Amino acid sequence: MNYLIPANSKKSMLIFSLFTWFDLILFASGVGLSLLLLVIISPSTLWGAVIDLAPGLICGLLVMPIPNYHNLRIVLMDVYWFFTNRQRFIWKGWCASGEYASEETEQK
């Protein structure tokens, strides 16, 4: 009774194999805000139309799937965390130094 789990099994937990609930809510709120702006401020110029459509376009870009990450929103969060959180990288050698190597030499 050994089961082989396919590499893309986590995609089955996503909606349309691409989106989480938060992604869909974010996109729907951006499109809804764009539609509301189009009704309230009827664009008469190109810049007015760009301003009205900006929330939907920005949210659409944020939830756009990209390779090796879930979507652009995740990439931006990772970049933000990388540059804002304090980084501490600890390297320990595995052959000559470390707690196990010093204990073995002390026992001999």
MMTF fields as JSON, N, C-alpha, C and O atoms, coordinates in Angstrom:
{
  "mmtfVersion": "1.0.0",
  "mmtfProducer": "UNKNOWN",
  "numBonds": 431,
  "numAtoms": 432,
  "numGroups": 108,
  "numChains": 1,
  "numModels": 1,
  "chainsPerModel": [1],
  "groupsPerChain": [108],
  "chainIdList": ["A"],
  "bondAtomList": [4, 2, 8, 6, 12, 10, 16, 14, 20, 18, 24, 22, 28, 26, 32, 30, 36, 34, 40, 38, 44, 42, 48, 46, 52, 50, 56, 54, 60, 58, 64, 62, 68, 66, 72, 70, 76, 74, 80, 78, 84, 82, 88, 86, 92, 90, 96, 94, 100, 98, 104, 102, 108, 106, 112, 110, 116, 114, 120, 118, 124, 122, 128, 126, 132, 130, 136, 134, 140, 138, 144, 142, 148, 146, 152, 150, 156, 154, 160, 158, 164, 162, 168, 166, 172, 170, 176, 174, 180, 178, 184, 182, 188, 186, 192, 190, 196, 194, 200, 198, 204, 202, 208, 206, 212, 210, 216, 214, 220, 218, 224, 222, 228, 226, 232, 230, 236, 234, 240, 238, 244, 242, 248, 246, 252, 250, 256, 254, 260, 258, 264, 262, 268, 266, 272, 270, 276, 274, 280, 278, 284, 282, 288, 286, 292, 290, 296, 294, 300, 298, 304, 302, 308, 306, 312, 310, 316, 314, 320, 318, 324, 322, 328, 326, 332, 330, 336, 334, 340, 338, 344, 342, 348, 346, 352, 350, 356, 354, 360, 358, 364, 362, 368, 366, 372, 370, 376, 374, 380, 378, 384, 382, 388, 386, 392, 390, 396, 394, 400, 398, 404, 402, 408, 406, 412, 410, 416, 414, 420, 418, 424, 422, 428, 426],
  "bondOrderList": [1, 1, 1, 1, 1, 1, 1, 1, 1, 1, 1, 1, 1, 1, 1, 1, 1, 1, 1, 1, 1, 1, 1, 1, 1, 1, 1, 1, 1, 1, 1, 1, 1, 1, 1, 1, 1, 1, 1, 1, 1, 1, 1, 1, 1, 1, 1, 1, 1, 1, 1, 1, 1, 1, 1, 1, 1, 1, 1, 1, 1, 1, 1, 1, 1, 1, 1, 1, 1, 1, 1, 1, 1, 1, 1, 1, 1, 1, 1, 1, 1, 1, 1, 1, 1, 1, 1, 1, 1, 1, 1, 1, 1, 1, 1, 1, 1, 1, 1, 1, 1, 1, 1, 1, 1, 1, 1],
  "groupList": [{"groupName": "MET", "atomNameList": ["N", "CA", "C", "O"], "elementList": ["N", "C", "C", "O"], "formalChargeList": [0, 0, 0, 0], "bondAtomList": [1, 0, 2, 1, 3, 2], "bondOrderList": [1, 1, 2], "singleLetterCode": "M", "chemCompType": "L-PEPTIDE LINKING"}, {"groupName": "ASN", "atomNameList": ["N", "CA", "C", "O"], "elementList": ["N", "C", "C", "O"], "formalChargeList": [0, 0, 0, 0], "bondAtomList": [1, 0, 2, 1, 3, 2], "bondOrderList": [1, 1, 2], "singleLetterCode": "N", "chemCompType": "L-PEPTIDE LINKING"}, {"groupName": "TYR", "atomNameList": ["N", "CA", "C", "O"], "elementList": ["N", "C", "C", "O"], "formalChargeList": [0, 0, 0, 0], "bondAtomList": [1, 0, 2, 1, 3, 2], "bondOrderList": [1, 1, 2], "singleLetterCode": "Y", "chemCompType": "L-PEPTIDE LINKING"}, {"groupName": "LEU", "atomNameList": ["N", "CA", "C", "O"], "elementList": ["N", "C", "C", "O"], "formalChargeList": [0, 0, 0, 0], "bondAtomList": [1, 0, 2, 1, 3, 2], "bondOrderList": [1, 1, 2], "singleLetterCode": "L", "chemCompType": "L-PEPTIDE LINKING"}, {"groupName": "ILE", "atomNameList": ["N", "CA", "C", "O"], "elementList": ["N", "C", "C", "O"], "formalChargeList": [0, 0, 0, 0], "bondAtomList": [1, 0, 2, 1, 3, 2], "bondOrderList": [1, 1, 2], "singleLetterCode": "I", "chemCompType": "L-PEPTIDE LINKING"}, {"groupName": "PRO", "atomNameList": ["N", "CA", "C", "O"], "elementList": ["N", "C", "C", "O"], "formalChargeList": [0, 0, 0, 0], "bondAtomList": [1, 0, 2, 1, 3, 2], "bondOrderList": [1, 1, 2], "singleLetterCode": "P", "chemCompType": "L-PEPTIDE LINKING"}, {"groupName": "ALA", "atomNameList": ["N", "CA", "C", "O"], "elementList": ["N", "C", "C", "O"], "formalChargeList": [0, 0, 0, 0], "bondAtomList": [1, 0, 2, 1, 3, 2], "bondOrderList": [1, 1, 2], "singleLetterCode": "A", "chemCompType": "L-PEPTIDE LINKING"}, {"groupName": "SER", "atomNameList": ["N", "CA", "C", "O"], "elementList": ["N", "C", "C", "O"], "formalChargeList": [0, 0, 0, 0], "bondAtomList": [1, 0, 2, 1, 3, 2], "bondOrderList": [1, 1, 2], "singleLetterCode": "S", "chemCompType": "L-PEPTIDE LINKING"}, {"groupName": "LYS", "atomNameList": ["N", "CA", "C", "O"], "elementList": ["N", "C", "C", "O"], "formalChargeList": [0, 0, 0, 0], "bondAtomList": [1, 0, 2, 1, 3, 2], "bondOrderList": [1, 1, 2], "singleLetterCode": "K", "chemCompType": "L-PEPTIDE LINKING"}, {"groupName": "PHE", "atomNameList": ["N", "CA", "C", "O"], "elementList": ["N", "C", "C", "O"], "formalChargeList": [0, 0, 0, 0], "bondAtomList": [1, 0, 2, 1, 3, 2], "bondOrderList": [1, 1, 2], "singleLetterCode": "F", "chemCompType": "L-PEPTIDE LINKING"}, {"groupName": "THR", "atomNameList": ["N", "CA", "C", "O"], "elementList": ["N", "C", "C", "O"], "formalChargeList": [0, 0, 0, 0], "bondAtomList": [1, 0, 2, 1, 3, 2], "bondOrderList": [1, 1, 2], "singleLetterCode": "T", "chemCompType": "L-PEPTIDE LINKING"}, {"groupName": "TRP", "atomNameList": ["N", "CA", "C", "O"], "elementList": ["N", "C", "C", "O"], "formalChargeList": [0, 0, 0, 0], "bondAtomList": [1, 0, 2, 1, 3, 2], "bondOrderList": [1, 1, 2], "singleLetterCode": "W", "chemCompType": "L-PEPTIDE LINKING"}, {"groupName": "ASP", "atomNameList": ["N", "CA", "C", "O"], "elementList": ["N", "C", "C", "O"], "formalChargeList": [0, 0, 0, 0], "bondAtomList": [1, 0, 2, 1, 3, 2], "bondOrderList": [1, 1, 2], "singleLetterCode": "D", "chemCompType": "L-PEPTIDE LINKING"}, {"groupName": "GLY", "atomNameList": ["N", "CA", "C", "O"], "elementList": ["N", "C", "C", "O"], "formalChargeList": [0, 0, 0, 0], "bondAtomList": [1, 0, 2, 1, 3, 2], "bondOrderList": [1, 1, 2], "singleLetterCode": "G", "chemCompType": "PEPTIDE LINKING"}, {"groupName": "VAL", "atomNameList": ["N", "CA", "C", "O"], "elementList": ["N", "C", "C", "O"], "formalChargeList": [0, 0, 0, 0], "bondAtomList": [1, 0, 2, 1, 3, 2], "bondOrderList": [1, 1, 2], "singleLetterCode": "V", "chemCompType": "L-PEPTIDE LINKING"}, {"groupName": "CYS", "atomNameList": ["N", "CA", "C", "O"], "elementList": ["N", "C", "C", "O"], "formalChargeList": [0, 0, 0, 0], "bondAtomList": [1, 0, 2, 1, 3, 2], "bondOrderList": [1, 1, 2], "singleLetterCode": "C", "chemCompType": "L-PEPTIDE LINKING"}, {"groupName": "HIS", "atomNameList": ["N", "CA", "C", "O"], "elementList": ["N", "C", "C", "O"], "formalChargeList": [0, 0, 0, 0], "bondAtomList": [1, 0, 2, 1, 3, 2], "bondOrderList": [1, 1, 2], "singleLetterCode": "H", "chemCompType": "L-PEPTIDE LINKING"}, {"groupName": "ARG", "atomNameList": ["N", "CA", "C", "O"], "elementList": ["N", "C", "C", "O"], "formalChargeList": [0, 0, 0, 0], "bondAtomList": [1, 0, 2, 1, 3, 2], "bondOrderList": [1, 1, 2], "singleLetterCode": "R", "chemCompType": "L-PEPTIDE LINKING"}, {"groupName": "GLN", "atomNameList": ["N", "CA", "C", "O"], "elementList": ["N", "C", "C", "O"], "formalChargeList": [0, 0, 0, 0], "bondAtomList": [1, 0, 2, 1, 3, 2], "bondOrderList": [1, 1, 2], "singleLetterCode": "Q", "chemCompType": "L-PEPTIDE LINKING"}, {"groupName": "GLU", "atomNameList": ["N", "CA", "C", "O"], "elementList": ["N", "C", "C", "O"], "formalChargeList": [0, 0, 0, 0], "bondAtomList": [1, 0, 2, 1, 3, 2], "bondOrderList": [1, 1, 2], "singleLetterCode": "E", "chemCompType": "L-PEPTIDE LINKING"}],
  "groupTypeList": [0, 1, 2, 3, 4, 5, 6, 1, 7, 8, 8, 7, 0, 3, 4, 9, 7, 3, 9, 10, 11, 9, 12, 3, 4, 3, 9, 6, 7, 13, 14, 13, 3, 7, 3, 3, 3, 3, 14, 4, 4, 7, 5, 7, 10, 3, 11, 13, 6, 14, 4, 12, 3, 6, 5, 13, 3, 4, 15, 13, 3, 3, 14, 0, 5, 4, 5, 1, 2, 16, 1, 3, 17, 4, 14, 3, 0, 12, 14, 2, 11, 9, 9, 10, 1, 17, 18, 17, 9, 4, 11, 8, 13, 11, 15, 6, 7, 13, 19, 2, 6, 7, 19, 19, 10, 19, 18, 8],
  "groupIdList": [1, 2, 3, 4, 5, 6, 7, 8, 9, 10, 11, 12, 13, 14, 15, 16, 17, 18, 19, 20, 21, 22, 23, 24, 25, 26, 27, 28, 29, 30, 31, 32, 33, 34, 35, 36, 37, 38, 39, 40, 41, 42, 43, 44, 45, 46, 47, 48, 49, 50, 51, 52, 53, 54, 55, 56, 57, 58, 59, 60, 61, 62, 63, 64, 65, 66, 67, 68, 69, 70, 71, 72, 73, 74, 75, 76, 77, 78, 79, 80, 81, 82, 83, 84, 85, 86, 87, 88, 89, 90, 91, 92, 93, 94, 95, 96, 97, 98, 99, 100, 101, 102, 103, 104, 105, 106, 107, 108],
  "secStructList": [7, 7, 7, 7, 7, 7, 6, 6, 4, 4, 4, 4, 4, 1, 5, 6, 6, 6, 5, 7, 2, 2, 2, 2, 2, 2, 2, 2, 2, 2, 2, 2, 2, 2, 2, 2, 2, 2, 2, 2, 1, 7, 7, 7, 1, 2, 2, 2, 2, 2, 2, 2, 2, 2, 2, 2, 2, 2, 2, 2, 2, 2, 6, 7, 7, 7, 6, 6, 1, 1, 7, 2, 2, 2, 2, 2, 2, 2, 2, 2, 2, 2, 2, 2, 1, 7, 7, 7, 7, 7, 7, 7, 7, 1, 1, 1, 7, 1, 2, 2, 2, 2, 2, 2, 2, 2, 2, 7],
  "xCoordList": [0.818, 0.0, 0.862, 0.659, 1.804, 2.596, 1.98, 1.662, 1.816, 1.226, 2.276, 3.064, 2.288, 3.189, 2.428, 1.417, 2.903, 2.24, 2.849, 4.065, 2.049, 2.608, 3.157, 2.738, 4.093, 4.766, 3.806, 4.027, 2.768, 1.853, 0.593, -0.463, 0.671, -0.524, -1.068, -2.253, -0.242, -0.741, -1.615, -2.402, -1.496, -2.349, -3.806, -4.691, -4.069, -5.46, -6.143, -7.372, -5.357, -5.943, -6.288, -6.914, -5.886, -6.142, -7.388, -7.807, -7.967, -9.146, -8.658, -7.808, -9.169, -8.718, -7.234, -6.582, -6.694, -5.279, -4.338, -3.142, -4.842, -4.011, -4.205, -3.247, -5.409, -5.734, -6.147, -6.742, -5.818, -6.351, -7.587, -7.895, -8.297, -9.473, -9.077, -9.78, -7.957, -7.512, -7.219, -7.525, -6.632, -6.358, -7.651, -7.736, -8.642, -9.912, -10.633, -11.223, -10.587, -11.22, -10.501, -11.146, -9.17, -8.391, -8.711, -8.921, -8.748, -9.051, -10.476, -10.703, -11.436, -12.83, -13.005, -13.769, -12.31, -12.438, -11.802, -12.318, -10.694, -10.079, -10.963, -11.114, -11.547, -12.449, -13.719, -14.223, -14.233, -15.421, -15.161, -16.006, -13.994, -13.637, -13.471, -13.854, -12.905, -12.778, -14.151, -14.373, -15.062, -16.416, -17.124, -17.832, -16.94, -17.53, -16.963, -17.699, -15.642, -15.03, -15.502, -15.673, -15.715, -16.221, -17.631, -17.979, -18.441, -19.811, -19.794, -20.495, -18.987, -18.961, -18.26, -18.787, -17.083, -16.303, -16.281, -15.408, -17.209, -17.217, -16.031, -15.94, -15.133, -13.904, -14.167, -14.813, -13.659, -13.776, -12.42, -12.343, -11.371, -10.025, -9.362, -9.869, -8.227, -7.481, -6.979, -7.022, -6.501, -5.996, -7.111, -6.876, -8.295, -9.432, -9.751, -10.058, -9.679, -9.927, -8.834, -9.119, -7.571, -6.462, -6.629, -6.405, -7.02, -7.228, -8.394, -8.323, -9.454, -10.604, -10.281, -10.777, -9.455, -9.143, -7.937, -7.654, -7.224, -5.999, -6.2, -5.394, -7.221, -7.362, -7.518, -6.918, -8.317, -8.503, -7.238, -6.923, -6.505, -5.265, -4.192, -3.48, -4.07, -3.071, -3.387, -2.492, -4.637, -5.013, -4.853, -4.482, -5.131, -4.928, -3.463, -3.135, -2.579, -1.144, -0.659, 0.222, -1.223, -0.794, -1.139, -0.39, -2.253, -2.661, -2.275, -2.649, -1.526, -1.084, -0.06, 0.94, -0.285, 0.659, 1.988, 2.01, 3.088, 4.401, 5.168, 4.875, 6.134, 6.861, 7.678, 8.17, 7.816, 8.611, 8.055, 8.632, 6.99, 6.302, 4.817, 4.393, 4.03, 2.576, 2.067, 1.421, 2.361, 1.985, 2.861, 3.74, 2.624, 3.464, 3.335, 4.287, 2.19, 1.999, 2.957, 3.52, 3.149, 4.063, 5.506, 6.284, 5.875, 7.236, 7.508, 8.567, 6.564, 6.747, 6.838, 7.616, 6.055, 6.151, 7.504, 8.092, 8.013, 9.325, 10.44, 11.355, 10.371, 11.379, 11.319, 12.362, 10.137, 9.986, 10.562, 11.308, 10.216, 10.727, 12.237, 12.905, 12.787, 14.23, 14.978, 16.007, 14.481, 15.193, 14.844, 15.572, 13.759, 13.384, 13.719, 14.031, 13.665, 13.98, 15.486, 16.215, 15.918, 17.342, 17.774, 17.175, 18.799, 19.295, 20.457, 21.362, 20.417, 21.495, 21.761, 20.945, 22.901, 23.261, 24.369, 25.435, 24.117, 25.092, 25.636, 24.884, 26.935, 27.56, 28.402, 29.179, 28.25, 29.073, 29.675, 28.99, 30.947, 31.606, 31.159, 30.748, 31.23, 30.749, 31.881, 31.645, 33.104, 34.151, 35.15, 35.565, 35.554, 36.613, 36.13, 36.759, 35.04, 34.586, 33.13, 32.439, 32.698, 31.325, 31.339, 32.387, 30.18, 30.13, 30.439, 31.042, 30.041, 30.296, 31.779, 32.324, 32.416, 33.836, 34.666, 35.609, 34.337, 35.114, 34.845, 35.747, 33.638, 33.339, 34.071, 34.532, 34.172, 34.871, 36.363, 36.978, 36.946, 38.371, 38.645, 39.698, 37.69, 37.859, 37.729, 38.406, 36.877, 36.693, 37.91, 38.191, 38.631, 39.829, 40.968, 42.044],
  "yCoordList": [-1.193, 0.0, 1.258, 2.147, 1.339, 2.555, 3.396, 2.888, 4.674, 5.567, 6.55, 7.066, 6.801, 7.774, 9.081, 9.123, 10.139, 11.436, 12.217, 12.406, 12.672, 13.432, 14.779, 15.313, 15.307, 16.551, 17.734, 18.675, 17.715, 18.849, 18.617, 19.146, 17.85, 17.539, 18.75, 18.774, 19.75, 20.932, 21.792, 22.596, 21.641, 22.411, 22.03, 22.827, 20.827, 20.408, 21.154, 21.18, 21.761, 22.529, 23.958, 24.693, 24.363, 25.707, 25.721, 24.685, 26.886, 27.047, 27.215, 28.067, 26.432, 26.368, 26.02, 26.346, 25.37, 24.987, 26.176, 26.0, 27.387, 28.588, 29.556, 30.205, 29.666, 30.755, 30.258, 29.19, 31.056, 30.833, 31.697, 32.52, 31.509, 32.344, 33.81, 34.691, 34.075, 35.46, 36.094, 37.269, 35.343, 35.865, 36.255, 37.318, 35.397, 35.696, 36.88, 37.702, 36.968, 38.1, 39.396, 40.419, 39.363, 40.544, 40.988, 42.175, 40.048, 40.387, 40.912, 41.888, 40.276, 40.716, 42.105, 42.914, 42.392, 43.731, 44.784, 45.897, 44.458, 45.409, 45.69, 46.839, 44.636, 44.811, 45.552, 46.404, 45.224, 45.932, 47.408, 48.246, 47.733, 49.132, 49.846, 51.008, 49.164, 49.764, 50.029, 51.085, 49.082, 49.3, 50.435, 51.222, 50.525, 51.618, 52.963, 53.94, 53.009, 54.257, 54.619, 55.798, 53.617, 53.897, 54.48, 55.323, 54.033, 54.555, 55.959, 56.853, 56.146, 57.439, 58.496, 59.591, 58.165, 59.121, 58.606, 57.816, 59.03, 58.558, 59.193, 60.418, 58.369, 58.917, 59.61, 59.055, 60.82, 61.547, 61.672, 62.036, 61.374, 61.402, 60.049, 59.19, 59.889, 58.644, 58.481, 57.379, 59.566, 59.49, 59.175, 58.488, 59.656, 59.317, 57.829, 57.207, 57.259, 55.826, 55.008, 53.978, 55.464, 54.748, 54.768, 53.754, 55.909, 56.016, 55.129, 54.482, 55.098, 54.261, 52.773, 52.0, 52.366, 50.944, 50.495, 49.298, 51.413, 51.079, 50.042, 49.115, 50.14, 49.116, 47.695, 46.756, 47.543, 46.222, 45.708, 44.522, 46.594, 46.178, 45.808, 44.821, 46.592, 46.302, 44.981, 44.16, 44.769, 43.509, 42.328, 41.233, 42.549, 41.494, 41.112, 39.932, 42.108, 41.821, 41.123, 40.266, 41.479, 40.858, 39.378, 38.599, 38.983, 37.575, 36.787, 35.623, 37.421, 36.747, 35.663, 35.962, 34.423, 33.352, 33.542, 33.913, 33.281, 33.328, 32.054, 31.441, 31.653, 30.41, 30.49, 31.556, 29.365, 29.173, 29.889, 29.767, 30.606, 31.223, 31.03, 30.58, 31.373, 31.252, 32.355, 32.085, 33.59, 34.721, 35.924, 35.819, 37.041, 38.223, 38.775, 39.354, 38.609, 39.072, 38.359, 38.988, 37.069, 36.287, 36.721, 36.804, 36.998, 37.459, 38.783, 38.964, 39.707, 41.014, 40.881, 41.592, 39.982, 39.757, 39.171, 39.568, 38.235, 37.638, 38.676, 38.695, 39.531, 40.585, 41.544, 41.941, 41.922, 42.824, 42.193, 42.841, 40.93, 40.25, 40.079, 40.167, 39.837, 39.646, 40.93, 40.877, 42.07, 43.323, 43.997, 44.893, 43.601, 44.258, 43.439, 44.013, 42.125, 41.3, 41.135, 41.075, 41.066, 40.887, 39.488, 38.489, 39.438, 38.173, 37.692, 38.46, 36.435, 35.85, 34.46, 33.549, 34.321, 33.05, 32.42, 33.01, 31.247, 30.547, 29.387, 28.542, 29.364, 28.273, 27.477, 28.039, 26.177, 25.289, 24.258, 23.658, 24.071, 23.042, 21.668, 21.496, 20.711, 19.385, 18.376, 17.236, 18.771, 17.758, 18.033, 17.085, 19.26, 19.515, 20.277, 20.204, 21.002, 21.794, 21.476, 20.804, 21.978, 21.715, 20.991, 20.538, 20.884, 20.31, 18.819, 18.328, 18.095, 16.658, 16.359, 15.423, 17.139, 16.91, 17.176, 16.434, 18.228, 18.527, 17.496, 17.19, 16.966, 15.941, 14.637, 13.949, 14.306, 13.067, 13.155, 12.165, 14.322, 14.469, 14.474, 14.016, 14.995, 15.007, 13.601, 13.275, 12.764, 11.405, 10.539, 9.621, 10.815, 10.007, 10.339, 9.758],
  "zCoordList": [0.0, 0.0, 0.0, 0.827, -0.902, -1.056, -2.161, -3.236, -1.893, -2.865, -3.347, -2.554, -4.616, -5.2, -5.377, -6.079, -4.75, -4.823, -5.975, -6.006, -6.913, -8.037, -7.564, -6.538, -8.329, -7.951, -7.92, -7.157, -8.71, -8.766, -7.942, -8.288, -6.871, -6.099, -5.349, -5.017, -5.075, -4.379, -5.278, -4.779, -6.585, -7.487, -7.335, -7.649, -6.859, -6.705, -5.565, -5.492, -4.672, -3.579, -4.006, -3.242, -5.225, -5.714, -6.588, -7.105, -6.747, -7.591, -9.026, -9.286, -9.951, -11.342, -11.422, -12.414, -10.408, -10.292, -10.319, -10.547, -10.093, -10.16, -8.997, -8.578, -8.473, -7.564, -6.182, -6.041, -5.169, -3.83, -3.67, -4.533, -2.562, -2.318, -2.188, -2.684, -1.526, -1.371, -2.725, -2.929, -3.655, -4.992, -5.704, -6.318, -5.618, -6.294, -5.655, -6.357, -4.329, -3.645, -3.994, -4.224, -4.036, -4.402, -5.822, -6.071, -6.745, -8.134, -8.281, -8.996, -7.615, -7.702, -7.095, -7.622, -5.998, -5.407, -6.306, -6.4, -6.968, -7.903, -9.106, -9.519, -9.669, -10.809, -10.376, -11.108, -9.186, -8.684, -8.457, -8.773, -7.91, -7.709, -9.045, -9.176, -10.034, -11.368, -11.985, -12.577, -11.849, -12.382, -11.664, -12.292, -10.358, -9.593, -10.028, -10.165, -10.248, -10.718, -12.119, -12.428, -12.971, -14.313, -14.274, -15.101, -13.316, -13.199, -12.594, -13.067, -11.541, -10.858, -11.706, -11.906, -12.198, -12.992, -14.417, -14.775, -15.222, -16.607, -17.332, -17.42, -17.846, -18.436, -19.77, -20.659, -19.889, -21.151, -21.838, -23.011, -21.114, -21.688, -21.472, -20.751, -22.11, -21.954, -20.532, -19.985, -19.922, -18.55, -17.563, -16.568, -17.815, -16.96, -17.029, -16.012, -18.229, -18.392, -17.713, -17.103, -17.817, -17.17, -15.662, -15.0, -15.11, -13.66, -13.222, -12.177, -14.009, -13.67, -13.725, -12.905, -14.685, -14.858, -14.042, -13.984, -13.416, -12.683, -11.573, -11.489, -10.717, -9.665, -10.212, -9.689, -11.255, -11.848, -12.511, -12.412, -13.19, -13.842, -12.827, -13.009, -11.761, -10.729, -10.036, -9.837, -9.67, -9.023, -9.976, -9.555, -11.254, -12.24, -12.372, -12.501, -12.34, -12.395, -11.131, -11.198, -9.984, -8.731, -8.654, -8.063, -9.239, -9.165, -10.419, -10.561, -11.327, -12.538, -12.186, -11.534, -12.599, -12.278, -13.023, -14.197, -12.319, -12.947, -12.574, -11.547, -13.385, -13.109, -11.823, -11.456, -11.15, -9.934, -8.708, -7.627, -8.83, -7.71, -7.937, -9.001, -6.928, -7.105, -8.023, -9.035, -7.664, -8.502, -8.138, -7.282, -8.777, -8.582, -7.166, -6.644, -6.548, -5.164, -4.221, -3.325, -4.406, -3.57, -3.803, -2.852, -5.051, -5.358, -4.667, -4.066, -4.745, -4.103, -2.588, -1.954, -1.999, -0.551, -0.187, 0.819, -0.982, -0.707, -0.823, 0.001, -1.831, -1.99, -0.817, -0.297, -0.39, 0.755, 2.022, 2.755, 2.281, 3.478, 3.423, 4.454, 2.235, 2.117, 2.47, 3.145, 2.029, 2.259, 3.577, 4.005, 4.238, 5.493, 6.731, 7.774, 6.647, 7.815, 7.946, 6.956, 9.165, 9.409, 8.979, 9.376, 8.179, 7.67, 8.542, 8.87, 8.902, 9.684, 9.134, 9.273, 8.517, 7.918, 8.753, 8.927, 9.256, 10.072, 9.251, 8.765, 9.11, 8.39, 9.357, 10.13, 9.314, 10.127, 9.201, 8.372, 9.356, 8.571, 9.019, 10.166, 8.159, 8.51, 8.634, 9.035, 8.3, 8.376, 9.496, 10.163, 9.735, 10.704, 11.919, 12.975, 11.804, 12.944, 13.246, 12.481, 14.373, 14.783, 16.113, 16.571, 16.729, 18.066, 18.081, 19.036, 17.052, 17.029, 16.797, 17.381, 15.959, 15.682, 16.93, 17.203, 17.707, 18.896, 20.007, 20.787, 20.087, 21.091, 20.789, 21.7, 19.518, 19.165, 19.45, 19.846, 19.255, 19.535, 21.024, 21.468, 21.808, 23.26, 23.834, 24.81, 23.253, 23.752, 23.493, 24.264, 22.425, 22.088, 22.951, 22.804]
}
